[in-house]
Amino acid sequence: MWFEILPGLAIMGVCLVIPGVSTAYIHKFTNGGKEKRVARVHYQWYLMERDRRISGVNRYYVSKVFGCLWGKGFGVRVIVPWLCYYLIALRK
């Protein structure tokens, strides 16, 4: 019958939704809870470039969790927070 296709359709729908939702959560996690900034007009782009220049780390936003290595001469994005504290302790 026609309703036999519904479980397969539901599985395909979930599989198509997962990448979009997971990308949003990954961006939120890696940016320290902030959403990725999007410049739709020239003025917004100007503000993002200004923030990048003023911050001194060549990024428009540095999260408090993962930002401990930025500005210390490292150019890596740390995924594990304890590694950040470990590397700072090694530098002392």
N, C-alpha and C positions, 0 to 999 in steps of 0.2 A: 504494500500500500504506500501511499504518498508520504505518510508520517514516519516511515522507516528511515528516511533521509535526515530527520531532525537531529539525532545524536551526532552523526557525522558533520552536519552543518554547525552544530554547537561547538564541536571540537575544533573545526577549522576557524570559527570566529574567535575562539579563545587564543588559538595560535597566532592569529593576526593581530590581536590586541596586545599580547605580551611584550613584543619588542618596543612598542611606543610607550607603554607604561613603565617598563624597566629602564628605558633611556632617561625618562624624566627623573626617576628615583636615583639613578646613577649620577646624573648631573647635580642633583640636589646634594647628594652625599659628598661628591668630590669638590663641590664649590662651597662647602661649609654651611649648607642650609639655604644658600641663595640660589635663585634661578639664574640661568644663563641670560646675560643681557643681549638684547637684539636691537641694533640700530636701524630704524626704519626711515629716519630722516637725517639730513646732514648734521643738524645740531646734536642729535643723540650720538652720532659717530664722533663728533668733536669732543663731547664730554667723556666718552670712553677712552679716547686717545689721551686726553688731558689726565684722566685718572691713572692711565698706564704710565705716563711720563713722570707724574708727581710721586707715585708709589715707589719708584726706584727698583722694582723687581720685574719690570716688563710685563706685568699683568694688571688688568683693571681691578681685580679683587683677589686678596690673599686671605684664605680662611684662617681662623685662629687655631684650628686643629691641625691642618696640614701645612700651614704657612710658616712653621718654625724653621724650615730649611731654606725658604726663599729669603734672600737678602743676607744669607750667611755664606754665600759663595757657592752654594749647591744649586744645581739646575734640575733637580729631580722632584717629581711629585710623589710623595710618600703615601702609600695606601694604608699601612699599619701604623696607628698612632704611637704605639710603644717604641717603634723603631726610631721615630723622631726624637723622643727623649733620650734614647740610647745613644744616638749619634751626637747629640748636643753634649751629653756627659763625656763622650770620648774626646771632644774638642777642648774640654776644660783642663 
